[in-house]
Amino acid sequence: MGKVVIIDPGHGLPDPGAVGNGLQEHERAFALAKLVRDVLTRHGVTVLFTRNNDRSLSSASNLKTNKNEDLSARQRFSNSKATDFFLSLHMNAADNPSTNGYETLCYSQNGQIEALHASIQAFLQKHGLKDRGIKIRTNLAVLKVKAKAALLECFFITNPKEAALMKDAAFLLEFAEAIGQGVLKAIGIAYVPVKKPTTPQPKEEKKLMETEDANKIIRILQDRWNASTCQDEKKEVGRLADEVRVAAGMKKVNG
């Protein structure tokens, strides 16, 4: 049977999650989740979402009750499925806008978590972004599921530079590719990069005649041109000489 991964976009209205620099955590988490899903489905993985729109999984009007019911619903959903991995996507926040970096949170650390983090770590190094490491968080309800689970704190929404990156479509696409690659490693599927379209090269004009042969014919035509007293004939001979030059990859000389 194929692999199954649950992607859990954090929060959901009426709880927007962290807010900063014109972004809301729930919206960025959902945008990223869809891109990661595309990477996984490209490799034949079945992907399920805990939420499929911008709303939480609770209808309670009280925010605290809504959050509690929402988290419980996410746990129940995950535990009801035969799941190979549970991936929760979030953004971090801090009072200090200079606080920055990415971190992987988990209930317990093992090879799967390390494989996921290593893939993202390579991406962070490429872009000169801070790696805050793997952190054990046994207090997070969303990590208390049967499947191996990881919660990714995808940079700080309160940091202007990192918020700008999370708005950038090209950056988000590359980040999702790194996350997807890590999840694939964690569940034992070989990652295949996207093939970039190649720029077609201009075709070389194929010579129909060798230069040496062309020059021989041109000399014969030149003799004919010199011997002729008819301007129309001279013009026609010149045209034929140019046709021979073109066939040999040479430039015309008669216009």
C-alpha atoms as an extended CHARMM CRD file, in Angstrom:
* protein
*
       255  EXT
         1         1  MET       CA              0.0000000000        0.0000000000        0.0000000000  PROA      1               0.0000000000
         2         2  GLY       CA              1.0880000000        3.5950000000       -0.6070000000  PROA      2               0.0000000000
         3         3  LYS       CA              2.2880000000        5.9930000000        2.0430000000  PROA      3               0.0000000000
         4         4  VAL       CA             -0.1140000000        8.3740000000        3.7830000000  PROA      4               0.0000000000
         5         5  VAL       CA              0.8830000000       11.7410000000        5.2420000000  PROA      5               0.0000000000
         6         6  ILE       CA             -1.3510000000       14.1200000000        7.1770000000  PROA      6               0.0000000000
         7         7  ILE       CA             -0.5260000000       17.7970000000        6.7720000000  PROA      7               0.0000000000
         8         8  ASP       CA             -1.8510000000       19.9970000000        9.5500000000  PROA      8               0.0000000000
         9         9  PRO       CA             -1.9760000000       23.7190000000        8.6470000000  PROA      9               0.0000000000
        10        10  GLY       CA             -1.7830000000       25.4340000000       12.0440000000  PROA      10              0.0000000000
        11        11  HSD       CA             -4.6760000000       27.4170000000       13.5550000000  PROA      11              0.0000000000
        12        12  GLY       CA             -7.7390000000       28.5230000000       11.5730000000  PROA      12              0.0000000000
        13        13  LEU       CA            -10.2930000000       31.2710000000       12.0610000000  PROA      13              0.0000000000
        14        14  PRO       CA            -11.4810000000       32.5600000000       14.4330000000  PROA      14              0.0000000000
        15        15  ASP       CA             -7.9240000000       31.8990000000       15.6690000000  PROA      15              0.0000000000
        16        16  PRO       CA             -5.5070000000       33.4880000000       13.1720000000  PROA      16              0.0000000000
        17        17  GLY       CA             -2.4360000000       32.3200000000       15.0860000000  PROA      17              0.0000000000
        18        18  ALA       CA              0.5130000000       34.6860000000       15.2000000000  PROA      18              0.0000000000
        19        19  VAL       CA              0.1260000000       38.0040000000       13.3690000000  PROA      19              0.0000000000
        20        20  GLY       CA              2.8150000000       40.3520000000       12.1160000000  PROA      20              0.0000000000
        21        21  ASN       CA              4.1340000000       42.3470000000        9.1600000000  PROA      21              0.0000000000
        22        22  GLY       CA              0.8450000000       42.0770000000        7.3090000000  PROA      22              0.0000000000
        23        23  LEU       CA              0.6980000000       38.2820000000        7.6340000000  PROA      23              0.0000000000
        24        24  GLN       CA             -1.4950000000       35.8620000000        9.5650000000  PROA      24              0.0000000000
        25        25  GLU       CA             -0.0650000000       32.5050000000       10.5840000000  PROA      25              0.0000000000
        26        26  HSD       CA             -3.1160000000       30.4500000000        9.6180000000  PROA      26              0.0000000000
        27        27  GLU       CA             -3.0400000000       31.7830000000        6.0480000000  PROA      27              0.0000000000
        28        28  ARG       CA              0.7150000000       31.2850000000        5.4630000000  PROA      28              0.0000000000
        29        29  ALA       CA              0.5590000000       27.8100000000        6.9960000000  PROA      29              0.0000000000
        30        30  PHE       CA             -2.2210000000       26.8250000000        4.6140000000  PROA      30              0.0000000000
        31        31  ALA       CA             -0.4070000000       28.2720000000        1.5820000000  PROA      31              0.0000000000
        32        32  LEU       CA              2.7350000000       26.3410000000        2.5030000000  PROA      32              0.0000000000
        33        33  ALA       CA              0.7470000000       23.1630000000        3.2010000000  PROA      33              0.0000000000
        34        34  LYS       CA             -0.6690000000       23.1330000000       -0.3290000000  PROA      34              0.0000000000
        35        35  LEU       CA              2.8070000000       23.4450000000       -1.8350000000  PROA      35              0.0000000000
        36        36  VAL       CA              4.2000000000       20.6390000000        0.3430000000  PROA      36              0.0000000000
        37        37  ARG       CA              1.2160000000       18.5000000000       -0.6450000000  PROA      37              0.0000000000
        38        38  ASP       CA              2.1380000000       18.9950000000       -4.3090000000  PROA      38              0.0000000000
        39        39  VAL       CA              5.6720000000       17.7090000000       -3.6810000000  PROA      39              0.0000000000
        40        40  LEU       CA              4.4050000000       14.6140000000       -1.8790000000  PROA      40              0.0000000000
        41        41  THR       CA              1.6260000000       13.7560000000       -4.3250000000  PROA      41              0.0000000000
        42        42  ARG       CA              4.1610000000       14.0750000000       -7.1410000000  PROA      42              0.0000000000
        43        43  HSD       CA              5.8660000000       11.0820000000       -5.5140000000  PROA      43              0.0000000000
        44        44  GLY       CA              2.6840000000        9.0350000000       -5.1700000000  PROA      44              0.0000000000
        45        45  VAL       CA              2.0140000000        9.8650000000       -1.5040000000  PROA      45              0.0000000000
        46        46  THR       CA             -1.5830000000       10.1990000000       -0.3460000000  PROA      46              0.0000000000
        47        47  VAL       CA             -1.9460000000       13.5150000000        1.4960000000  PROA      47              0.0000000000
        48        48  LEU       CA             -4.7600000000       14.3700000000        3.9040000000  PROA      48              0.0000000000
        49        49  PHE       CA             -5.3390000000       17.8160000000        5.4450000000  PROA      49              0.0000000000
        50        50  THR       CA             -6.6750000000       18.3760000000        8.9380000000  PROA      50              0.0000000000
        51        51  ARG       CA             -8.4070000000       21.5040000000        7.6470000000  PROA      51              0.0000000000
        52        52  ASN       CA             -9.2570000000       22.3250000000        4.0490000000  PROA      52              0.0000000000
        53        53  ASN       CA            -10.1580000000       26.0020000000        4.3540000000  PROA      53              0.0000000000
        54        54  ASP       CA             -9.3990000000       29.0030000000        6.5840000000  PROA      54              0.0000000000
        55        55  ARG       CA            -11.6720000000       27.8600000000        9.4360000000  PROA      55              0.0000000000
        56        56  SER       CA            -10.7480000000       25.8310000000       12.5130000000  PROA      56              0.0000000000
        57        57  LEU       CA            -12.3120000000       22.4190000000       13.1860000000  PROA      57              0.0000000000
        58        58  SER       CA            -14.5940000000       23.8200000000       15.8830000000  PROA      58              0.0000000000
        59        59  SER       CA            -17.7780000000       25.8390000000       15.6410000000  PROA      59              0.0000000000
        60        60  ALA       CA            -17.4980000000       27.2090000000       19.1990000000  PROA      60              0.0000000000
        61        61  SER       CA            -17.7400000000       30.9880000000       19.4470000000  PROA      61              0.0000000000
        62        62  ASN       CA            -15.5740000000       31.2260000000       22.5540000000  PROA      62              0.0000000000
        63        63  LEU       CA            -11.9580000000       31.4090000000       21.3630000000  PROA      63              0.0000000000
        64        64  LYS       CA            -10.4730000000       29.2710000000       24.1510000000  PROA      64              0.0000000000
        65        65  THR       CA            -13.1370000000       26.5930000000       23.6990000000  PROA      65              0.0000000000
        66        66  ASN       CA            -12.6780000000       26.7860000000       19.9440000000  PROA      66              0.0000000000
        67        67  LYS       CA             -8.9210000000       26.1810000000       20.2390000000  PROA      67              0.0000000000
        68        68  ASN       CA             -9.3380000000       23.2210000000       22.5880000000  PROA      68              0.0000000000
        69        69  GLU       CA            -12.0020000000       21.5850000000       20.4260000000  PROA      69              0.0000000000
        70        70  ASP       CA             -9.9710000000       22.2670000000       17.3100000000  PROA      70              0.0000000000
        71        71  LEU       CA             -6.8500000000       20.5470000000       18.6950000000  PROA      71              0.0000000000
        72        72  SER       CA             -8.8840000000       17.5550000000       19.8720000000  PROA      72              0.0000000000
        73        73  ALA       CA            -10.4620000000       17.2310000000       16.4260000000  PROA      73              0.0000000000
        74        74  ARG       CA             -7.0330000000       17.2460000000       14.7850000000  PROA      74              0.0000000000
        75        75  GLN       CA             -5.8320000000       14.4830000000       17.1130000000  PROA      75              0.0000000000
        76        76  ARG       CA             -8.9130000000       12.3570000000       16.4690000000  PROA      76              0.0000000000
        77        77  PHE       CA             -8.6040000000       12.8300000000       12.7290000000  PROA      77              0.0000000000
        78        78  SER       CA             -4.9520000000       11.7550000000       12.7120000000  PROA      78              0.0000000000
        79        79  ASN       CA             -5.5020000000        8.7670000000       15.0020000000  PROA      79              0.0000000000
        80        80  SER       CA             -8.4070000000        7.5450000000       12.8740000000  PROA      80              0.0000000000
        81        81  LYS       CA             -6.1290000000        7.1010000000        9.8580000000  PROA      81              0.0000000000
        82        82  ALA       CA             -3.3370000000        4.6560000000        9.0700000000  PROA      82              0.0000000000
        83        83  THR       CA             -0.7720000000        7.4220000000        8.7560000000  PROA      83              0.0000000000
        84        84  ASP       CA              2.9630000000        7.2430000000        8.0600000000  PROA      84              0.0000000000
        85        85  PHE       CA              3.7200000000       10.8010000000        9.1660000000  PROA      85              0.0000000000
        86        86  PHE       CA              1.9590000000       13.8080000000       10.7020000000  PROA      86              0.0000000000
        87        87  LEU       CA              3.2940000000       17.2350000000        9.6940000000  PROA      87              0.0000000000
        88        88  SER       CA              2.0470000000       20.3850000000       11.4240000000  PROA      88              0.0000000000
        89        89  LEU       CA              2.9950000000       23.7290000000        9.8590000000  PROA      89              0.0000000000
        90        90  HSD       CA              3.2410000000       26.9540000000       11.8600000000  PROA      90              0.0000000000
        91        91  MET       CA              5.0250000000       30.2950000000       12.0650000000  PROA      91              0.0000000000
        92        92  ASN       CA              6.7510000000       31.5590000000       15.1900000000  PROA      92              0.0000000000
        93        93  ALA       CA              6.4300000000       34.9230000000       16.9360000000  PROA      93              0.0000000000
        94        94  ALA       CA              8.3780000000       36.9560000000       19.4800000000  PROA      94              0.0000000000
        95        95  ASP       CA              8.1900000000       40.3430000000       21.1950000000  PROA      95              0.0000000000
        96        96  ASN       CA             11.6250000000       41.2160000000       19.7980000000  PROA      96              0.0000000000
        97        97  PRO       CA             11.3250000000       41.7220000000       16.0110000000  PROA      97              0.0000000000
        98        98  SER       CA             14.9720000000       40.7190000000       15.5320000000  PROA      98              0.0000000000
        99        99  THR       CA             14.3040000000       37.1800000000       16.8220000000  PROA      99              0.0000000000
       100       100  ASN       CA             14.6380000000       34.8480000000       13.8690000000  PROA      100             0.0000000000
       101       101  GLY       CA             15.1370000000       31.3320000000       12.6040000000  PROA      101             0.0000000000
       102       102  TYR       CA             13.4850000000       27.9930000000       11.9220000000  PROA      102             0.0000000000
       103       103  GLU       CA             12.9970000000       25.0370000000       14.2800000000  PROA      103             0.0000000000
       104       104  THR       CA             11.6140000000       21.4900000000       14.2170000000  PROA      104             0.0000000000
       105       105  LEU       CA              9.5030000000       20.4800000000       17.2180000000  PROA      105             0.0000000000
       106       106  CYS       CA              8.7430000000       16.8700000000       18.0590000000  PROA      106             0.0000000000
       107       107  TYR       CA              7.4160000000       14.7180000000       20.9090000000  PROA      107             0.0000000000
       108       108  SER       CA             10.4490000000       12.4380000000       20.6780000000  PROA      108             0.0000000000
       109       109  GLN       CA             13.4600000000       12.4670000000       18.3900000000  PROA      109             0.0000000000
       110       110  ASN       CA             14.4500000000        9.6430000000       16.0610000000  PROA      110             0.0000000000
       111       111  GLY       CA             15.8240000000        9.0130000000       12.5780000000  PROA      111             0.0000000000
       112       112  GLN       CA             12.6480000000       10.1730000000       10.8420000000  PROA      112             0.0000000000
       113       113  ILE       CA             12.7020000000       13.5570000000       12.5600000000  PROA      113             0.0000000000
       114       114  GLU       CA             16.4320000000       13.9070000000       11.9140000000  PROA      114             0.0000000000
       115       115  ALA       CA             15.9860000000       13.0990000000        8.2150000000  PROA      115             0.0000000000
       116       116  LEU       CA             13.2690000000       15.7440000000        7.9000000000  PROA      116             0.0000000000
       117       117  HSD       CA             15.3250000000       18.3440000000        9.7370000000  PROA      117             0.0000000000
       118       118  ALA       CA             18.4900000000       17.6000000000        7.7360000000  PROA      118             0.0000000000
       119       119  SER       CA             16.7240000000       18.3520000000        4.4610000000  PROA      119             0.0000000000
       120       120  ILE       CA             15.4310000000       21.6850000000        5.7480000000  PROA      120             0.0000000000
       121       121  GLN       CA             18.8130000000       22.4400000000        7.3380000000  PROA      121             0.0000000000
       122       122  ALA       CA             20.4550000000       22.2610000000        3.8980000000  PROA      122             0.0000000000
       123       123  PHE       CA             17.8830000000       24.7470000000        2.6110000000  PROA      123             0.0000000000
       124       124  LEU       CA             18.5530000000       27.1060000000        5.5390000000  PROA      124             0.0000000000
       125       125  GLN       CA             22.2950000000       27.0080000000        4.9280000000  PROA      125             0.0000000000
       126       126  LYS       CA             21.7990000000       27.7950000000        1.2600000000  PROA      126             0.0000000000
       127       127  HSD       CA             19.8210000000       30.9330000000        2.1340000000  PROA      127             0.0000000000
       128       128  GLY       CA             21.8860000000       31.9740000000        5.1640000000  PROA      128             0.0000000000
       129       129  LEU       CA             18.9700000000       31.4840000000        7.5680000000  PROA      129             0.0000000000
       130       130  LYS       CA             19.2440000000       30.5380000000       11.2210000000  PROA      130             0.0000000000
       131       131  ASP       CA             18.6660000000       26.9330000000       12.2700000000  PROA      131             0.0000000000
       132       132  ARG       CA             17.3020000000       26.8120000000       15.8240000000  PROA      132             0.0000000000
       133       133  GLY       CA             17.5290000000       23.0230000000       15.7630000000  PROA      133             0.0000000000
       134       134  ILE       CA             15.3280000000       20.1240000000       16.8280000000  PROA      134             0.0000000000
       135       135  LYS       CA             13.4500000000       20.6610000000       20.0860000000  PROA      135             0.0000000000
       136       136  ILE       CA             11.5190000000       18.1450000000       22.1770000000  PROA      136             0.0000000000
       137       137  ARG       CA              8.0770000000       19.4820000000       23.1410000000  PROA      137             0.0000000000
       138       138  THR       CA              6.0030000000       16.9080000000       24.9960000000  PROA      138             0.0000000000
       139       139  ASN       CA              3.5160000000       19.5910000000       26.0760000000  PROA      139             0.0000000000
       140       140  LEU       CA              2.1370000000       20.2600000000       22.5880000000  PROA      140             0.0000000000
       141       141  ALA       CA             -1.2410000000       18.6010000000       22.1250000000  PROA      141             0.0000000000
       142       142  VAL       CA             -0.9440000000       18.4620000000       18.3540000000  PROA      142             0.0000000000
       143       143  LEU       CA              2.1240000000       16.2180000000       18.6490000000  PROA      143             0.0000000000
       144       144  LYS       CA              0.3210000000       13.6690000000       20.8190000000  PROA      144             0.0000000000
       145       145  VAL       CA             -0.8040000000       11.4760000000       17.9280000000  PROA      145             0.0000000000
       146       146  LYS       CA             -0.0990000000        7.8420000000       17.0730000000  PROA      146             0.0000000000
       147       147  ALA       CA              1.9810000000        8.5930000000       13.9790000000  PROA      147             0.0000000000
       148       148  LYS       CA              5.4620000000       10.0350000000       14.1210000000  PROA      148             0.0000000000
       149       149  ALA       CA              4.8370000000       13.7740000000       14.1690000000  PROA      149             0.0000000000
       150       150  ALA       CA              6.7490000000       16.9940000000       13.6420000000  PROA      150             0.0000000000
       151       151  LEU       CA              5.6940000000       20.6070000000       14.0810000000  PROA      151             0.0000000000
       152       152  LEU       CA              7.6450000000       23.0290000000       11.9410000000  PROA      152             0.0000000000
       153       153  GLU       CA              8.0130000000       26.5940000000       13.1930000000  PROA      153             0.0000000000
       154       154  CYS       CA              8.6120000000       28.2070000000        9.8120000000  PROA      154             0.0000000000
       155       155  PHE       CA             10.4570000000       31.3730000000       10.7690000000  PROA      155             0.0000000000
       156       156  PHE       CA              9.1880000000       34.3650000000       12.7460000000  PROA      156             0.0000000000
       157       157  ILE       CA              6.1830000000       36.2340000000       11.4510000000  PROA      157             0.0000000000
       158       158  THR       CA              7.2750000000       39.1260000000       13.6960000000  PROA      158             0.0000000000
       159       159  ASN       CA             10.6560000000       39.3830000000       11.9410000000  PROA      159             0.0000000000
       160       160  PRO       CA             10.3610000000       41.7450000000        8.9230000000  PROA      160             0.0000000000
       161       161  LYS       CA             12.9610000000       39.9020000000        6.8280000000  PROA      161             0.0000000000
       162       162  GLU       CA             11.5170000000       36.4490000000        7.4340000000  PROA      162             0.0000000000
       163       163  ALA       CA              7.9450000000       37.6710000000        6.9520000000  PROA      163             0.0000000000
       164       164  ALA       CA              8.9920000000       39.0920000000        3.5800000000  PROA      164             0.0000000000
       165       165  LEU       CA             10.4900000000       35.7310000000        2.6200000000  PROA      165             0.0000000000
       166       166  MET       CA              7.2550000000       33.9520000000        3.5290000000  PROA      166             0.0000000000
       167       167  LYS       CA              5.4160000000       36.3460000000        1.2020000000  PROA      167             0.0000000000
       168       168  ASP       CA              7.7890000000       35.5440000000       -1.6690000000  PROA      168             0.0000000000
       169       169  ALA       CA              6.2510000000       32.9390000000       -3.9840000000  PROA      169             0.0000000000
       170       170  ALA       CA              9.5910000000       31.6370000000       -5.3000000000  PROA      170             0.0000000000
       171       171  PHE       CA             11.0320000000       31.2720000000       -1.7890000000  PROA      171             0.0000000000
       172       172  LEU       CA              7.8920000000       29.5410000000       -0.5320000000  PROA      172             0.0000000000
       173       173  LEU       CA              7.9830000000       27.0880000000       -3.4330000000  PROA      173             0.0000000000
       174       174  GLU       CA             11.6360000000       26.2010000000       -2.7850000000  PROA      174             0.0000000000
       175       175  PHE       CA             11.0110000000       25.9170000000        0.9610000000  PROA      175             0.0000000000
       176       176  ALA       CA              8.0740000000       23.5710000000        0.3520000000  PROA      176             0.0000000000
       177       177  GLU       CA             10.2920000000       21.4410000000       -1.9000000000  PROA      177             0.0000000000
       178       178  ALA       CA             12.8430000000       21.1210000000        0.9370000000  PROA      178             0.0000000000
       179       179  ILE       CA             10.1380000000       20.1790000000        3.4470000000  PROA      179             0.0000000000
       180       180  GLY       CA              8.6480000000       17.6640000000        1.0310000000  PROA      180             0.0000000000
       181       181  GLN       CA             12.0600000000       16.1610000000        0.3970000000  PROA      181             0.0000000000
       182       182  GLY       CA             12.5530000000       15.7660000000        4.1500000000  PROA      182             0.0000000000
       183       183  VAL       CA              9.1880000000       14.0950000000        4.6640000000  PROA      183             0.0000000000
       184       184  LEU       CA              9.9160000000       11.7010000000        1.8060000000  PROA      184             0.0000000000
       185       185  LYS       CA             13.2150000000       10.7380000000        3.4400000000  PROA      185             0.0000000000
       186       186  ALA       CA             11.3970000000       10.2280000000        6.7290000000  PROA      186             0.0000000000
       187       187  ILE       CA              8.9120000000        7.7810000000        5.1840000000  PROA      187             0.0000000000
       188       188  GLY       CA             11.4480000000        6.0000000000        2.9810000000  PROA      188             0.0000000000
       189       189  ILE       CA             10.6790000000        7.3390000000       -0.4860000000  PROA      189             0.0000000000
       190       190  ALA       CA             13.4260000000        8.4920000000       -2.8320000000  PROA      190             0.0000000000
       191       191  TYR       CA             13.1390000000       12.1580000000       -3.7270000000  PROA      191             0.0000000000
       192       192  VAL       CA             13.0860000000       13.1000000000       -7.4190000000  PROA      192             0.0000000000
       193       193  PRO       CA             13.7750000000       16.7860000000       -8.1910000000  PROA      193             0.0000000000
       194       194  VAL       CA             11.5260000000       18.6860000000      -10.5400000000  PROA      194             0.0000000000
       195       195  LYS       CA             12.9380000000       18.7220000000      -14.0500000000  PROA      195             0.0000000000
       196       196  LYS       CA             13.6270000000       22.2870000000      -15.1050000000  PROA      196             0.0000000000
       197       197  PRO       CA             12.6360000000       23.1080000000      -18.6930000000  PROA      197             0.0000000000
       198       198  THR       CA             15.6620000000       23.3920000000      -20.9390000000  PROA      198             0.0000000000
       199       199  THR       CA             16.1110000000       26.4300000000      -23.1870000000  PROA      199             0.0000000000
       200       200  PRO       CA             15.9990000000       25.2930000000      -26.8030000000  PROA      200             0.0000000000
       201       201  GLN       CA             19.2760000000       25.9540000000      -28.5820000000  PROA      201             0.0000000000
       202       202  PRO       CA             19.1900000000       27.5990000000      -32.0160000000  PROA      202             0.0000000000
       203       203  LYS       CA             19.6160000000       25.0660000000      -34.7570000000  PROA      203             0.0000000000
       204       204  GLU       CA             22.8090000000       25.2660000000      -36.7340000000  PROA      204             0.0000000000
       205       205  GLU       CA             22.3480000000       25.7280000000      -40.4380000000  PROA      205             0.0000000000
       206       206  LYS       CA             23.4420000000       22.5300000000      -42.0920000000  PROA      206             0.0000000000
       207       207  LYS       CA             25.8480000000       23.0360000000      -44.9670000000  PROA      207             0.0000000000
       208       208  LEU       CA             24.6020000000       21.4540000000      -48.1640000000  PROA      208             0.0000000000
       209       209  MET       CA             27.9870000000       21.7580000000      -49.8640000000  PROA      209             0.0000000000
       210       210  GLU       CA             31.6160000000       21.7480000000      -48.8280000000  PROA      210             0.0000000000
       211       211  THR       CA             33.4310000000       25.0890000000      -49.1680000000  PROA      211             0.0000000000
       212       212  GLU       CA             36.0860000000       23.6580000000      -51.4860000000  PROA      212             0.0000000000
       213       213  ASP       CA             33.4510000000       22.3330000000      -53.9130000000  PROA      213             0.0000000000
       214       214  ALA       CA             31.5340000000       25.6110000000      -53.7640000000  PROA      214             0.0000000000
       215       215  ASN       CA             34.6340000000       27.6250000000      -54.6490000000  PROA      215             0.0000000000
       216       216  LYS       CA             35.2520000000       25.3970000000      -57.6840000000  PROA      216             0.0000000000
       217       217  ILE       CA             31.7190000000       26.0460000000      -58.9790000000  PROA      217             0.0000000000
       218       218  ILE       CA             32.0050000000       29.7630000000      -58.2340000000  PROA      218             0.0000000000
       219       219  ARG       CA             35.2280000000       30.0050000000      -60.2790000000  PROA      219             0.0000000000
       220       220  ILE       CA             33.4660000000       28.3890000000      -63.2390000000  PROA      220             0.0000000000
       221       221  LEU       CA             30.5490000000       30.7940000000      -62.8770000000  PROA      221             0.0000000000
       222       222  GLN       CA             32.9960000000       33.7020000000      -62.5640000000  PROA      222             0.0000000000
       223       223  ASP       CA             34.5610000000       32.7480000000      -65.8950000000  PROA      223             0.0000000000
       224       224  ARG       CA             31.0850000000       32.6190000000      -67.4310000000  PROA      224             0.0000000000
       225       225  TRP       CA             30.2690000000       36.0310000000      -65.9180000000  PROA      225             0.0000000000
       226       226  ASN       CA             33.4860000000       37.5560000000      -67.3300000000  PROA      226             0.0000000000
       227       227  ALA       CA             32.8360000000       36.1320000000      -70.8030000000  PROA      227             0.0000000000
       228       228  SER       CA             29.2370000000       37.3020000000      -70.9790000000  PROA      228             0.0000000000
       229       229  THR       CA             28.2470000000       40.6070000000      -72.6360000000  PROA      229             0.0000000000
       230       230  CYS       CA             24.5680000000       40.3510000000      -71.5620000000  PROA      230             0.0000000000
       231       231  GLN       CA             23.6490000000       42.1410000000      -68.3460000000  PROA      231             0.0000000000
       232       232  ASP       CA             20.6800000000       39.8220000000      -67.7050000000  PROA      232             0.0000000000
       233       233  GLU       CA             22.9550000000       36.8290000000      -68.0720000000  PROA      233             0.0000000000
       234       234  LYS       CA             25.5500000000       38.3770000000      -65.7560000000  PROA      234             0.0000000000
       235       235  LYS       CA             22.8220000000       38.9700000000      -63.1650000000  PROA      235             0.0000000000
       236       236  GLU       CA             21.6220000000       35.3830000000      -63.3990000000  PROA      236             0.0000000000
       237       237  VAL       CA             25.1570000000       34.0250000000      -63.1030000000  PROA      237             0.0000000000
       238       238  GLY       CA             25.7150000000       36.2090000000      -60.0140000000  PROA      238             0.0000000000
       239       239  ARG       CA             22.4990000000       34.8980000000      -58.4790000000  PROA      239             0.0000000000
       240       240  LEU       CA             23.5700000000       31.3010000000      -59.0510000000  PROA      240             0.0000000000
       241       241  ALA       CA             26.9780000000       32.0070000000      -57.4950000000  PROA      241             0.0000000000
       242       242  ASP       CA             25.2650000000       33.3530000000      -54.3800000000  PROA      242             0.0000000000
       243       243  GLU       CA             23.0630000000       30.2670000000      -54.1640000000  PROA      243             0.0000000000
       244       244  VAL       CA             26.1990000000       28.1520000000      -54.1790000000  PROA      244             0.0000000000
       245       245  ARG       CA             27.7240000000       30.3220000000      -51.4270000000  PROA      245             0.0000000000
       246       246  VAL       CA             24.5990000000       29.9220000000      -49.2310000000  PROA      246             0.0000000000
       247       247  ALA       CA             24.6670000000       26.1480000000      -49.7170000000  PROA      247             0.0000000000
       248       248  ALA       CA             28.2370000000       26.1480000000      -48.4190000000  PROA      248             0.0000000000
       249       249  GLY       CA             27.4380000000       28.3700000000      -45.4220000000  PROA      249             0.0000000000
       250       250  MET       CA             29.0520000000       31.4400000000      -46.9690000000  PROA      250             0.0000000000
       251       251  LYS       CA             27.6970000000       34.9830000000      -47.2610000000  PROA      251             0.0000000000
       252       252  LYS       CA             26.1520000000       36.3350000000      -50.4310000000  PROA      252             0.0000000000
       253       253  VAL       CA             28.1500000000       38.9630000000      -52.3090000000  PROA      253             0.0000000000
       254       254  ASN       CA             25.5620000000       40.0840000000      -54.8750000000  PROA      254             0.0000000000
       255       255  GLY       CA             22.9190000000       41.4570000000      -52.5080000000  PROA      255             0.0000000000
